[in-house]
Amino acid sequence: MYAVILLPSTSHAIRAEKILREAGIDCQLVPIPRHLSSDCGICVRIPRQAREAARAALEQARLDIESIHDLGA
């Protein structure tokens, strides 16, 4: 079970990955799932239980996010 964070651009996703790693949150850059967006970009995948910690870390860094979606069974 995991969540993905959609961001406005690839550069935002790369910056988000760095911020989350520095905050000790496990994350990985992955392609945006097709059912979430037809854009061929990247998003950040995190463990679902890290969702609120990730949101807080990105807000503290003043990084805009588009949305966070839970995925997986």
CHARMM-style PDB file with segment names, atoms N, HN, CA, C and O in Angstrom:
ATOM      1  N   MET     1       0.845  -1.175   0.000  1.00  0.00      PROA
ATOM      2  CA  MET     1       0.000   0.000   0.000  1.00  0.00      PROA
ATOM      3  C   MET     1       0.888   1.235   0.000  1.00  0.00      PROA
ATOM      4  O   MET     1       1.809   1.371   0.805  1.00  0.00      PROA
ATOM      5  N   TYR     2       0.582   2.114  -0.918  1.00  0.00      PROA
ATOM      6  HN  TYR     2      -0.166   2.004  -1.572  1.00  0.00      PROA
ATOM      7  CA  TYR     2       1.387   3.314  -1.021  1.00  0.00      PROA
ATOM      8  C   TYR     2       0.526   4.466  -1.522  1.00  0.00      PROA
ATOM      9  O   TYR     2      -0.645   4.285  -1.855  1.00  0.00      PROA
ATOM     10  N   ALA     3       1.116   5.632  -1.570  1.00  0.00      PROA
ATOM     11  HN  ALA     3       2.068   5.778  -1.299  1.00  0.00      PROA
ATOM     12  CA  ALA     3       0.455   6.823  -2.082  1.00  0.00      PROA
ATOM     13  C   ALA     3       1.394   7.480  -3.088  1.00  0.00      PROA
ATOM     14  O   ALA     3       2.608   7.284  -3.043  1.00  0.00      PROA
ATOM     15  N   VAL     4       0.820   8.252  -3.985  1.00  0.00      PROA
ATOM     16  HN  VAL     4      -0.167   8.411  -4.022  1.00  0.00      PROA
ATOM     17  CA  VAL     4       1.639   9.026  -4.913  1.00  0.00      PROA
ATOM     18  C   VAL     4       1.301  10.501  -4.758  1.00  0.00      PROA
ATOM     19  O   VAL     4       0.149  10.879  -4.548  1.00  0.00      PROA
ATOM     20  N   ILE     5       2.327  11.313  -4.866  1.00  0.00      PROA
ATOM     21  HN  ILE     5       3.264  11.006  -5.036  1.00  0.00      PROA
ATOM     22  CA  ILE     5       2.183  12.769  -4.774  1.00  0.00      PROA
ATOM     23  C   ILE     5       2.373  13.326  -6.172  1.00  0.00      PROA
ATOM     24  O   ILE     5       3.428  13.146  -6.780  1.00  0.00      PROA
ATOM     25  N   LEU     6       1.349  14.004  -6.686  1.00  0.00      PROA
ATOM     26  HN  LEU     6       0.491  14.150  -6.192  1.00  0.00      PROA
ATOM     27  CA  LEU     6       1.442  14.654  -7.990  1.00  0.00      PROA
ATOM     28  C   LEU     6       1.867  16.094  -7.784  1.00  0.00      PROA
ATOM     29  O   LEU     6       1.364  16.789  -6.901  1.00  0.00      PROA
ATOM     30  N   LEU     7       2.805  16.528  -8.614  1.00  0.00      PROA
ATOM     31  HN  LEU     7       3.213  15.963  -9.331  1.00  0.00      PROA
ATOM     32  CA  LEU     7       3.376  17.867  -8.495  1.00  0.00      PROA
ATOM     33  C   LEU     7       3.253  18.594  -9.831  1.00  0.00      PROA
ATOM     34  O   LEU     7       3.011  17.959 -10.857  1.00  0.00      PROA
ATOM     35  N   PRO     8       3.418  19.921  -9.833  1.00  0.00      PROA
ATOM     36  CA  PRO     8       3.212  20.697 -11.056  1.00  0.00      PROA
ATOM     37  C   PRO     8       4.195  20.423 -12.190  1.00  0.00      PROA
ATOM     38  O   PRO     8       3.877  20.676 -13.352  1.00  0.00      PROA
ATOM     39  N   SER     9       5.389  19.909 -11.870  1.00  0.00      PROA
ATOM     40  HN  SER     9       5.647  19.704 -10.926  1.00  0.00      PROA
ATOM     41  CA  SER     9       6.390  19.706 -12.918  1.00  0.00      PROA
ATOM     42  C   SER     9       7.400  18.657 -12.485  1.00  0.00      PROA
ATOM     43  O   SER     9       7.453  18.261 -11.321  1.00  0.00      PROA
ATOM     44  N   THR    10       8.196  18.219 -13.444  1.00  0.00      PROA
ATOM     45  HN  THR    10       8.153  18.541 -14.390  1.00  0.00      PROA
ATOM     46  CA  THR    10       9.258  17.260 -13.154  1.00  0.00      PROA
ATOM     47  C   THR    10      10.261  17.850 -12.165  1.00  0.00      PROA
ATOM     48  O   THR    10      10.727  17.152 -11.264  1.00  0.00      PROA
ATOM     49  N   SER    11      10.590  19.114 -12.326  1.00  0.00      PROA
ATOM     50  HN  SER    11      10.211  19.681 -13.058  1.00  0.00      PROA
ATOM     51  CA  SER    11      11.556  19.726 -11.408  1.00  0.00      PROA
ATOM     52  C   SER    11      10.998  19.781  -9.984  1.00  0.00      PROA
ATOM     53  O   SER    11      11.754  19.626  -9.024  1.00  0.00      PROA
ATOM     54  N   HSD    12       9.691  19.997  -9.834  1.00  0.00      PROA
ATOM     55  HN  HSD    12       9.078  20.122 -10.613  1.00  0.00      PROA
ATOM     56  CA  HSD    12       9.070  19.957  -8.507  1.00  0.00      PROA
ATOM     57  C   HSD    12       9.167  18.550  -7.922  1.00  0.00      PROA
ATOM     58  O   HSD    12       9.425  18.394  -6.729  1.00  0.00      PROA
ATOM     59  N   ALA    13       8.963  17.528  -8.751  1.00  0.00      PROA
ATOM     60  HN  ALA    13       8.753  17.655  -9.721  1.00  0.00      PROA
ATOM     61  CA  ALA    13       9.030  16.145  -8.278  1.00  0.00      PROA
ATOM     62  C   ALA    13      10.437  15.805  -7.800  1.00  0.00      PROA
ATOM     63  O   ALA    13      10.602  15.154  -6.768  1.00  0.00      PROA
ATOM     64  N   ILE    14      11.439  16.235  -8.534  1.00  0.00      PROA
ATOM     65  HN  ILE    14      11.305  16.764  -9.372  1.00  0.00      PROA
ATOM     66  CA  ILE    14      12.825  15.973  -8.149  1.00  0.00      PROA
ATOM     67  C   ILE    14      13.155  16.682  -6.839  1.00  0.00      PROA
ATOM     68  O   ILE    14      13.816  16.121  -5.965  1.00  0.00      PROA
ATOM     69  N   ARG    15      12.688  17.914  -6.717  1.00  0.00      PROA
ATOM     70  HN  ARG    15      12.151  18.369  -7.427  1.00  0.00      PROA
ATOM     71  CA  ARG    15      12.920  18.663  -5.471  1.00  0.00      PROA
ATOM     72  C   ARG    15      12.173  18.003  -4.312  1.00  0.00      PROA
ATOM     73  O   ARG    15      12.705  17.913  -3.206  1.00  0.00      PROA
ATOM     74  N   ALA    16      10.950  17.544  -4.556  1.00  0.00      PROA
ATOM     75  HN  ALA    16      10.518  17.617  -5.455  1.00  0.00      PROA
ATOM     76  CA  ALA    16      10.173  16.872  -3.511  1.00  0.00      PROA
ATOM     77  C   ALA    16      10.884  15.619  -3.030  1.00  0.00      PROA
ATOM     78  O   ALA    16      10.938  15.352  -1.830  1.00  0.00      PROA
ATOM     79  N   GLU    17      11.430  14.850  -3.964  1.00  0.00      PROA
ATOM     80  HN  GLU    17      11.387  15.066  -4.939  1.00  0.00      PROA
ATOM     81  CA  GLU    17      12.158  13.640  -3.585  1.00  0.00      PROA
ATOM     82  C   GLU    17      13.311  13.982  -2.636  1.00  0.00      PROA
ATOM     83  O   GLU    17      13.519  13.296  -1.635  1.00  0.00      PROA
ATOM     84  N   LYS    18      14.041  15.022  -2.947  1.00  0.00      PROA
ATOM     85  HN  LYS    18      13.871  15.579  -3.760  1.00  0.00      PROA
ATOM     86  CA  LYS    18      15.168  15.439  -2.101  1.00  0.00      PROA
ATOM     87  C   LYS    18      14.680  15.862  -0.713  1.00  0.00      PROA
ATOM     88  O   LYS    18      15.266  15.476   0.299  1.00  0.00      PROA
ATOM     89  N   ILE    19      13.624  16.643  -0.668  1.00  0.00      PROA
ATOM     90  HN  ILE    19      13.148  16.956  -1.490  1.00  0.00      PROA
ATOM     91  CA  ILE    19      13.071  17.115   0.608  1.00  0.00      PROA
ATOM     92  C   ILE    19      12.606  15.938   1.458  1.00  0.00      PROA
ATOM     93  O   ILE    19      12.878  15.888   2.657  1.00  0.00      PROA
ATOM     94  N   LEU    20      11.907  14.996   0.839  1.00  0.00      PROA
ATOM     95  HN  LEU    20      11.686  15.037  -0.135  1.00  0.00      PROA
ATOM     96  CA  LEU    20      11.384  13.849   1.581  1.00  0.00      PROA
ATOM     97  C   LEU    20      12.504  12.947   2.079  1.00  0.00      PROA
ATOM     98  O   LEU    20      12.440  12.453   3.205  1.00  0.00      PROA
ATOM     99  N   ARG    21      13.517  12.728   1.271  1.00  0.00      PROA
ATOM    100  HN  ARG    21      13.568  13.129   0.357  1.00  0.00      PROA
ATOM    101  CA  ARG    21      14.653  11.905   1.713  1.00  0.00      PROA
ATOM    102  C   ARG    21      15.356  12.559   2.899  1.00  0.00      PROA
ATOM    103  O   ARG    21      15.734  11.884   3.856  1.00  0.00      PROA
ATOM    104  N   GLU    22      15.529  13.881   2.828  1.00  0.00      PROA
ATOM    105  HN  GLU    22      15.222  14.430   2.050  1.00  0.00      PROA
ATOM    106  CA  GLU    22      16.163  14.599   3.936  1.00  0.00      PROA
ATOM    107  C   GLU    22      15.325  14.525   5.202  1.00  0.00      PROA
ATOM    108  O   GLU    22      15.858  14.594   6.309  1.00  0.00      PROA
ATOM    109  N   ALA    23      13.998  14.384   5.040  1.00  0.00      PROA
ATOM    110  HN  ALA    23      13.565  14.328   4.140  1.00  0.00      PROA
ATOM    111  CA  ALA    23      13.098  14.257   6.191  1.00  0.00      PROA
ATOM    112  C   ALA    23      12.999  12.818   6.678  1.00  0.00      PROA
ATOM    113  O   ALA    23      12.264  12.529   7.622  1.00  0.00      PROA
ATOM    114  N   GLY    24      13.743  11.908   6.032  1.00  0.00      PROA
ATOM    115  HN  GLY    24      14.340  12.143   5.265  1.00  0.00      PROA
ATOM    116  CA  GLY    24      13.742  10.516   6.449  1.00  0.00      PROA
ATOM    117  C   GLY    24      12.549   9.713   5.955  1.00  0.00      PROA
ATOM    118  O   GLY    24      12.232   8.662   6.512  1.00  0.00      PROA
ATOM    119  N   ILE    25      11.886  10.201   4.913  1.00  0.00      PROA
ATOM    120  HN  ILE    25      12.143  11.055   4.461  1.00  0.00      PROA
ATOM    121  CA  ILE    25      10.720   9.521   4.355  1.00  0.00      PROA
ATOM    122  C   ILE    25      11.140   8.741   3.119  1.00  0.00      PROA
ATOM    123  O   ILE    25      11.711   9.302   2.185  1.00  0.00      PROA
ATOM    124  N   ASP    26      10.856   7.457   3.121  1.00  0.00      PROA
ATOM    125  HN  ASP    26      10.392   7.001   3.880  1.00  0.00      PROA
ATOM    126  CA  ASP    26      11.162   6.591   1.982  1.00  0.00      PROA
ATOM    127  C   ASP    26      10.333   7.057   0.792  1.00  0.00      PROA
ATOM    128  O   ASP    26       9.120   7.229   0.912  1.00  0.00      PROA
ATOM    129  N   CYS    27      10.974   7.263  -0.356  1.00  0.00      PROA
ATOM    130  HN  CYS    27      11.959   7.123  -0.454  1.00  0.00      PROA
ATOM    131  CA  CYS    27      10.251   7.724  -1.538  1.00  0.00      PROA
ATOM    132  C   CYS    27      10.977   7.300  -2.803  1.00  0.00      PROA
ATOM    133  O   CYS    27      12.153   6.937  -2.788  1.00  0.00      PROA
ATOM    134  N   GLN    28      10.225   7.362  -3.904  1.00  0.00      PROA
ATOM    135  HN  GLN    28       9.270   7.658  -3.916  1.00  0.00      PROA
ATOM    136  CA  GLN    28      10.782   6.979  -5.192  1.00  0.00      PROA
ATOM    137  C   GLN    28      10.054   7.752  -6.288  1.00  0.00      PROA
ATOM    138  O   GLN    28       8.837   7.927  -6.231  1.00  0.00      PROA
ATOM    139  N   LEU    29      10.807   8.213  -7.284  1.00  0.00      PROA
ATOM    140  HN  LEU    29      11.796   8.072  -7.330  1.00  0.00      PROA
ATOM    141  CA  LEU    29      10.188   8.844  -8.446  1.00  0.00      PROA
ATOM    142  C   LEU    29       9.658   7.741  -9.364  1.00  0.00      PROA
ATOM    143  O   LEU    29      10.379   6.797  -9.686  1.00  0.00      PROA
ATOM    144  N   VAL    30       8.408   7.864  -9.779  1.00  0.00      PROA
ATOM    145  HN  VAL    30       7.822   8.632  -9.517  1.00  0.00      PROA
ATOM    146  CA  VAL    30       7.774   6.879 -10.652  1.00  0.00      PROA
ATOM    147  C   VAL    30       6.925   7.607 -11.687  1.00  0.00      PROA
ATOM    148  O   VAL    30       6.555   8.762 -11.476  1.00  0.00      PROA
ATOM    149  N   PRO    31       6.607   6.946 -12.807  1.00  0.00      PROA
ATOM    150  CA  PRO    31       5.695   7.568 -13.775  1.00  0.00      PROA
ATOM    151  C   PRO    31       4.313   7.779 -13.145  1.00  0.00      PROA
ATOM    152  O   PRO    31       3.870   6.987 -12.313  1.00  0.00      PROA
ATOM    153  N   ILE    32       3.657   8.835 -13.546  1.00  0.00      PROA
ATOM    154  HN  ILE    32       4.017   9.479 -14.221  1.00  0.00      PROA
ATOM    155  CA  ILE    32       2.302   9.088 -13.051  1.00  0.00      PROA
ATOM    156  C   ILE    32       1.377   7.993 -13.579  1.00  0.00      PROA
ATOM    157  O   ILE    32       1.348   7.754 -14.786  1.00  0.00      PROA
ATOM    158  N   PRO    33       0.627   7.327 -12.714  1.00  0.00      PROA
ATOM    159  CA  PRO    33      -0.310   6.313 -13.187  1.00  0.00      PROA
ATOM    160  C   PRO    33      -1.319   6.908 -14.174  1.00  0.00      PROA
ATOM    161  O   PRO    33      -1.852   7.994 -13.947  1.00  0.00      PROA
ATOM    162  N   ARG    34      -1.571   6.201 -15.251  1.00  0.00      PROA
ATOM    163  HN  ARG    34      -1.137   5.319 -15.436  1.00  0.00      PROA
ATOM    164  CA  ARG    34      -2.454   6.699 -16.321  1.00  0.00      PROA
ATOM    165  C   ARG    34      -3.849   7.059 -15.836  1.00  0.00      PROA
ATOM    166  O   ARG    34      -4.458   7.995 -16.354  1.00  0.00      PROA
ATOM    167  N   HSD    35      -4.362   6.337 -14.859  1.00  0.00      PROA
ATOM    168  HN  HSD    35      -3.867   5.576 -14.438  1.00  0.00      PROA
ATOM    169  CA  HSD    35      -5.721   6.631 -14.398  1.00  0.00      PROA
ATOM    170  C   HSD    35      -5.798   7.932 -13.581  1.00  0.00      PROA
ATOM    171  O   HSD    35      -6.890   8.411 -13.275  1.00  0.00      PROA
ATOM    172  N   LEU    36      -4.641   8.494 -13.234  1.00  0.00      PROA
ATOM    173  HN  LEU    36      -3.755   8.105 -13.482  1.00  0.00      PROA
ATOM    174  CA  LEU    36      -4.623   9.765 -12.503  1.00  0.00      PROA
ATOM    175  C   LEU    36      -4.386  10.955 -13.414  1.00  0.00      PROA
ATOM    176  O   LEU    36      -4.890  12.048 -13.155  1.00  0.00      PROA
ATOM    177  N   SER    37      -3.619  10.748 -14.485  1.00  0.00      PROA
ATOM    178  HN  SER    37      -3.210   9.860 -14.695  1.00  0.00      PROA
ATOM    179  CA  SER    37      -3.312  11.851 -15.399  1.00  0.00      PROA
ATOM    180  C   SER    37      -2.838  11.292 -16.733  1.00  0.00      PROA
ATOM    181  O   SER    37      -2.135  10.283 -16.780  1.00  0.00      PROA
ATOM    182  N   SER    38      -3.225  11.950 -17.803  1.00  0.00      PROA
ATOM    183  HN  SER    38      -3.796  12.770 -17.764  1.00  0.00      PROA
ATOM    184  CA  SER    38      -2.758  11.530 -19.127  1.00  0.00      PROA
ATOM    185  C   SER    38      -1.398  12.136 -19.444  1.00  0.00      PROA
ATOM    186  O   SER    38      -0.778  11.785 -20.449  1.00  0.00      PROA
ATOM    187  N   ASP    39      -0.928  13.050 -18.587  1.00  0.00      PROA
ATOM    188  HN  ASP    39      -1.432  13.335 -17.771  1.00  0.00      PROA
ATOM    189  CA  ASP    39       0.407  13.621 -18.775  1.00  0.00      PROA
ATOM    190  C   ASP    39       1.453  12.535 -18.591  1.00  0.00      PROA
ATOM    191  O   ASP    39       1.319  11.671 -17.725  1.00  0.00      PROA
ATOM    192  N   CYS    40       2.493  12.587 -19.410  1.00  0.00      PROA
ATOM    193  HN  CYS    40       2.601  13.289 -20.113  1.00  0.00      PROA
ATOM    194  CA  CYS    40       3.563  11.609 -19.231  1.00  0.00      PROA
ATOM    195  C   CYS    40       4.658  12.260 -18.397  1.00  0.00      PROA
ATOM    196  O   CYS    40       5.682  12.702 -18.918  1.00  0.00      PROA
ATOM    197  N   GLY    41       4.422  12.307 -17.106  1.00  0.00      PROA
ATOM    198  HN  GLY    41       3.590  11.948 -16.683  1.00  0.00      PROA
ATOM    199  CA  GLY    41       5.377  12.914 -16.205  1.00  0.00      PROA
ATOM    200  C   GLY    41       5.713  11.967 -15.080  1.00  0.00      PROA
ATOM    201  O   GLY    41       5.419  10.774 -15.146  1.00  0.00      PROA
ATOM    202  N   ILE    42       6.330  12.504 -14.049  1.00  0.00      PROA
ATOM    203  HN  ILE    42       6.569  13.474 -13.996  1.00  0.00      PROA
ATOM    204  CA  ILE    42       6.702  11.683 -12.904  1.00  0.00      PROA
ATOM    205  C   ILE    42       6.035  12.218 -11.648  1.00  0.00      PROA
ATOM    206  O   ILE    42       5.671  13.390 -11.554  1.00  0.00      PROA
ATOM    207  N   CYS    43       5.893  11.328 -10.702  1.00  0.00      PROA
ATOM    208  HN  CYS    43       6.188  10.376 -10.778  1.00  0.00      PROA
ATOM    209  CA  CYS    43       5.356  11.689  -9.402  1.00  0.00      PROA
ATOM    210  C   CYS    43       6.231  11.021  -8.345  1.00  0.00      PROA
ATOM    211  O   CYS    43       7.173  10.301  -8.678  1.00  0.00      PROA
ATOM    212  N   VAL    44       5.925  11.254  -7.093  1.00  0.00      PROA
ATOM    213  HN  VAL    44       5.159  11.838  -6.823  1.00  0.00      PROA
ATOM    214  CA  VAL    44       6.705  10.682  -6.000  1.00  0.00      PROA
ATOM    215  C   VAL    44       5.847   9.646  -5.279  1.00  0.00      PROA
ATOM    216  O   VAL    44       4.742   9.949  -4.829  1.00  0.00      PROA
ATOM    217  N   ARG    45       6.365   8.422  -5.173  1.00  0.00      PROA
ATOM    218  HN  ARG    45       7.263   8.176  -5.538  1.00  0.00      PROA
ATOM    219  CA  ARG    45       5.653   7.364  -4.461  1.00  0.00      PROA
ATOM    220  C   ARG    45       6.213   7.262  -3.053  1.00  0.00      PROA
ATOM    221  O   ARG    45       7.426   7.265  -2.847  1.00  0.00      PROA
ATOM    222  N   ILE    46       5.301   7.170  -2.084  1.00  0.00      PROA
ATOM    223  HN  ILE    46       4.315   7.167  -2.252  1.00  0.00      PROA
ATOM    224  CA  ILE    46       5.666   7.074  -0.674  1.00  0.00      PROA
ATOM    225  C   ILE    46       4.829   5.973  -0.018  1.00  0.00      PROA
ATOM    226  O   ILE    46       3.785   5.600  -0.552  1.00  0.00      PROA
ATOM    227  N   PRO    47       5.267   5.451   1.122  1.00  0.00      PROA
ATOM    228  CA  PRO    47       4.410   4.539   1.865  1.00  0.00      PROA
ATOM    229  C   PRO    47       3.149   5.289   2.315  1.00  0.00      PROA
ATOM    230  O   PRO    47       3.220   6.454   2.705  1.00  0.00      PROA
ATOM    231  N   ARG    48       2.015   4.621   2.259  1.00  0.00      PROA
ATOM    232  HN  ARG    48       1.957   3.675   1.942  1.00  0.00      PROA
ATOM    233  CA  ARG    48       0.752   5.282   2.606  1.00  0.00      PROA
ATOM    234  C   ARG    48       0.787   5.871   4.014  1.00  0.00      PROA
ATOM    235  O   ARG    48       0.227   6.943   4.248  1.00  0.00      PROA
ATOM    236  N   GLN    49       1.436   5.186   4.949  1.00  0.00      PROA
ATOM    237  HN  GLN    49       1.890   4.316   4.759  1.00  0.00      PROA
ATOM    238  CA  GLN    49       1.470   5.673   6.327  1.00  0.00      PROA
ATOM    239  C   GLN    49       2.321   6.934   6.481  1.00  0.00      PROA
ATOM    240  O   GLN    49       2.259   7.591   7.520  1.00  0.00      PROA
ATOM    241  N   ALA    50       3.111   7.281   5.469  1.00  0.00      PROA
ATOM    242  HN  ALA    50       3.162   6.747   4.625  1.00  0.00      PROA
ATOM    243  CA  ALA    50       3.944   8.491   5.526  1.00  0.00      PROA
ATOM    244  C   ALA    50       3.258   9.693   4.887  1.00  0.00      PROA
ATOM    245  O   ALA    50       3.856  10.762   4.766  1.00  0.00      PROA
ATOM    246  N   ARG    51       2.014   9.518   4.483  1.00  0.00      PROA
ATOM    247  HN  ARG    51       1.528   8.649   4.582  1.00  0.00      PROA
ATOM    248  CA  ARG    51       1.287  10.562   3.748  1.00  0.00      PROA
ATOM    249  C   ARG    51       1.285  11.919   4.469  1.00  0.00      PROA
ATOM    250  O   ARG    51       1.655  12.928   3.867  1.00  0.00      PROA
ATOM    251  N   GLU    52       0.885  11.961   5.718  1.00  0.00      PROA
ATOM    252  HN  GLU    52       0.585  11.142   6.206  1.00  0.00      PROA
ATOM    253  CA  GLU    52       0.787  13.246   6.430  1.00  0.00      PROA
ATOM    254  C   GLU    52       2.163  13.827   6.738  1.00  0.00      PROA
ATOM    255  O   GLU    52       2.345  15.043   6.686  1.00  0.00      PROA
ATOM    256  N   ALA    53       3.127  12.976   7.057  1.00  0.00      PROA
ATOM    257  HN  ALA    53       2.979  11.987   7.099  1.00  0.00      PROA
ATOM    258  CA  ALA    53       4.487  13.473   7.301  1.00  0.00      PROA
ATOM    259  C   ALA    53       5.068  14.062   6.027  1.00  0.00      PROA
ATOM    260  O   ALA    53       5.756  15.082   6.070  1.00  0.00      PROA
ATOM    261  N   ALA    54       4.793  13.423   4.889  1.00  0.00      PROA
ATOM    262  HN  ALA    54       4.233  12.594   4.855  1.00  0.00      PROA
ATOM    263  CA  ALA    54       5.281  13.933   3.606  1.00  0.00      PROA
ATOM    264  C   ALA    54       4.625  15.271   3.282  1.00  0.00      PROA
ATOM    265  O   ALA    54       5.298  16.215   2.867  1.00  0.00      PROA
ATOM    266  N   ARG    55       3.315  15.349   3.472  1.00  0.00      PROA
ATOM    267  HN  ARG    55       2.768  14.582   3.809  1.00  0.00      PROA
ATOM    268  CA  ARG    55       2.615  16.623   3.218  1.00  0.00      PROA
ATOM    269  C   ARG    55       3.204  17.735   4.082  1.00  0.00      PROA
ATOM    270  O   ARG    55       3.445  18.841   3.597  1.00  0.00      PROA
ATOM    271  N   ALA    56       3.433  17.446   5.347  1.00  0.00      PROA
ATOM    272  HN  ALA    56       3.238  16.548   5.741  1.00  0.00      PROA
ATOM    273  CA  ALA    56       3.988  18.448   6.264  1.00  0.00      PROA
ATOM    274  C   ALA    56       5.380  18.886   5.829  1.00  0.00      PROA
ATOM    275  O   ALA    56       5.685  20.078   5.847  1.00  0.00      PROA
ATOM    276  N   ALA    57       6.232  17.934   5.439  1.00  0.00      PROA
ATOM    277  HN  ALA    57       5.984  16.965   5.424  1.00  0.00      PROA
ATOM    278  CA  ALA    57       7.601  18.271   5.023  1.00  0.00      PROA
ATOM    279  C   ALA    57       7.587  19.140   3.769  1.00  0.00      PROA
ATOM    280  O   ALA    57       8.359  20.092   3.665  1.00  0.00      PROA
ATOM    281  N   LEU    58       6.712  18.815   2.818  1.00  0.00      PROA
ATOM    282  HN  LEU    58       6.084  18.042   2.903  1.00  0.00      PROA
ATOM    283  CA  LEU    58       6.654  19.599   1.578  1.00  0.00      PROA
ATOM    284  C   LEU    58       6.060  20.979   1.824  1.00  0.00      PROA
ATOM    285  O   LEU    58       6.505  21.962   1.231  1.00  0.00      PROA
ATOM    286  N   GLU    59       5.046  21.059   2.705  1.00  0.00      PROA
ATOM    287  HN  GLU    59       4.684  20.260   3.186  1.00  0.00      PROA
ATOM    288  CA  GLU    59       4.481  22.371   3.045  1.00  0.00      PROA
ATOM    289  C   GLU    59       5.511  23.236   3.758  1.00  0.00      PROA
ATOM    290  O   GLU    59       5.608  24.434   3.490  1.00  0.00      PROA
ATOM    291  N   GLN    60       6.277  22.639   4.661  1.00  0.00      PROA
ATOM    292  HN  GLN    60       6.198  21.666   4.878  1.00  0.00      PROA
ATOM    293  CA  GLN    60       7.310  23.393   5.387  1.00  0.00      PROA
ATOM    294  C   GLN    60       8.357  23.936   4.407  1.00  0.00      PROA
ATOM    295  O   GLN    60       8.887  25.030   4.601  1.00  0.00      PROA
ATOM    296  N   ALA    61       8.650  23.166   3.360  1.00  0.00      PROA
ATOM    297  HN  ALA    61       8.221  22.277   3.203  1.00  0.00      PROA
ATOM    298  CA  ALA    61       9.623  23.597   2.353  1.00  0.00      PROA
ATOM    299  C   ALA    61       8.983  24.529   1.315  1.00  0.00      PROA
ATOM    300  O   ALA    61       9.650  24.994   0.391  1.00  0.00      PROA
ATOM    301  N   ARG    62       7.690  24.791   1.480  1.00  0.00      PROA
ATOM    302  HN  ARG    62       7.148  24.413   2.231  1.00  0.00      PROA
ATOM    303  CA  ARG    62       6.927  25.670   0.577  1.00  0.00      PROA
ATOM    304  C   ARG    62       6.939  25.177  -0.866  1.00  0.00      PROA
ATOM    305  O   ARG    62       7.056  25.957  -1.812  1.00  0.00      PROA
ATOM    306  N   LEU    63       6.816  23.860  -1.004  1.00  0.00      PROA
ATOM    307  HN  LEU    63       6.722  23.226  -0.235  1.00  0.00      PROA
ATOM    308  CA  LEU    63       6.763  23.253  -2.322  1.00  0.00      PROA
ATOM    309  C   LEU    63       5.302  22.941  -2.650  1.00  0.00      PROA
ATOM    310  O   LEU    63       4.630  22.229  -1.904  1.00  0.00      PROA
ATOM    311  N   ASP    64       4.824  23.473  -3.758  1.00  0.00      PROA
ATOM    312  HN  ASP    64       5.370  24.052  -4.363  1.00  0.00      PROA
ATOM    313  CA  ASP    64       3.443  23.238  -4.166  1.00  0.00      PROA
ATOM    314  C   ASP    64       3.242  21.788  -4.611  1.00  0.00      PROA
ATOM    315  O   ASP    64       4.066  21.218  -5.325  1.00  0.00      PROA
ATOM    316  N   ILE    65       2.131  21.213  -4.171  1.00  0.00      PROA
ATOM    317  HN  ILE    65       1.462  21.676  -3.591  1.00  0.00      PROA
ATOM    318  CA  ILE    65       1.761  19.891  -4.649  1.00  0.00      PROA
ATOM    319  C   ILE    65       0.372  19.999  -5.279  1.00  0.00      PROA
ATOM    320  O   ILE    65      -0.432  20.848  -4.894  1.00  0.00      PROA
ATOM    321  N   GLU    66       0.102  19.128  -6.251  1.00  0.00      PROA
ATOM    322  HN  GLU    66       0.755  18.438  -6.564  1.00  0.00      PROA
ATOM    323  CA  GLU    66      -1.212  19.120  -6.865  1.00  0.00      PROA
ATOM    324  C   GLU    66      -2.180  18.262  -6.088  1.00  0.00      PROA
ATOM    325  O   GLU    66      -3.299  18.690  -5.802  1.00  0.00      PROA
ATOM    326  N   SER    67      -1.762  17.043  -5.737  1.00  0.00      PROA
ATOM    327  HN  SER    67      -0.854  16.696  -5.969  1.00  0.00      PROA
ATOM    328  CA  SER    67      -2.647  16.142  -5.001  1.00  0.00      PROA
ATOM    329  C   SER    67      -1.850  14.946  -4.504  1.00  0.00      PROA
ATOM    330  O   SER    67      -0.726  14.691  -4.935  1.00  0.00      PROA
ATOM    331  N   ILE    68      -2.478  14.217  -3.575  1.00  0.00      PROA
ATOM    332  HN  ILE    68      -3.392  14.424  -3.224  1.00  0.00      PROA
ATOM    333  CA  ILE    68      -1.919  12.968  -3.064  1.00  0.00      PROA
ATOM    334  C   ILE    68      -3.013  11.912  -3.204  1.00  0.00      PROA
ATOM    335  O   ILE    68      -4.157  12.133  -2.807  1.00  0.00      PROA
ATOM    336  N   HSD    69      -2.648  10.764  -3.772  1.00  0.00      PROA
ATOM    337  HN  HSD    69      -1.719  10.585  -4.094  1.00  0.00      PROA
ATOM    338  CA  HSD    69      -3.606   9.694  -4.019  1.00  0.00      PROA
ATOM    339  C   HSD    69      -3.121   8.395  -3.399  1.00  0.00      PROA
ATOM    340  O   HSD    69      -1.964   8.010  -3.571  1.00  0.00      PROA
ATOM    341  N   ASP    70      -4.013   7.718  -2.672  1.00  0.00      PROA
ATOM    342  HN  ASP    70      -4.952   8.031  -2.532  1.00  0.00      PROA
ATOM    343  CA  ASP    70      -3.694   6.390  -2.154  1.00  0.00      PROA
ATOM    344  C   ASP    70      -3.869   5.368  -3.263  1.00  0.00      PROA
ATOM    345  O   ASP    70      -4.857   5.403  -3.997  1.00  0.00      PROA
ATOM    346  N   LEU    71      -2.904   4.451  -3.387  1.00  0.00      PROA
ATOM    347  HN  LEU    71      -2.102   4.422  -2.791  1.00  0.00      PROA
ATOM    348  CA  LEU    71      -2.947   3.393  -4.385  1.00  0.00      PROA
ATOM    349  C   LEU    71      -2.576   2.073  -3.747  1.00  0.00      PROA
ATOM    350  O   LEU    71      -2.022   2.039  -2.649  1.00  0.00      PROA
ATOM    351  N   GLY    72      -2.878   0.996  -4.427  1.00  0.00      PROA
ATOM    352  HN  GLY    72      -3.328   1.023  -5.320  1.00  0.00      PROA
ATOM    353  CA  GLY    72      -2.529  -0.324  -3.926  1.00  0.00      PROA
ATOM    354  C   GLY    72      -3.586  -0.877  -2.999  1.00  0.00      PROA
ATOM    355  O   GLY    72      -4.378  -0.137  -2.416  1.00  0.00      PROA
ATOM    356  N   ALA    73      -3.584  -2.162  -2.876  1.00  0.00      PROA
ATOM    357  HN  ALA    73      -2.940  -2.763  -3.349  1.00  0.00      PROA
ATOM    358  CA  ALA    73      -4.609  -2.829  -2.044  1.00  0.00      PROA
ATOM    359  C   ALA    73      -4.194  -2.892  -0.616  1.00  0.00      PROA
ATOM    360  OT1 ALA    73      -4.931  -3.416   0.219  1.00  0.00      PROA
TER     361      ALA     73
END
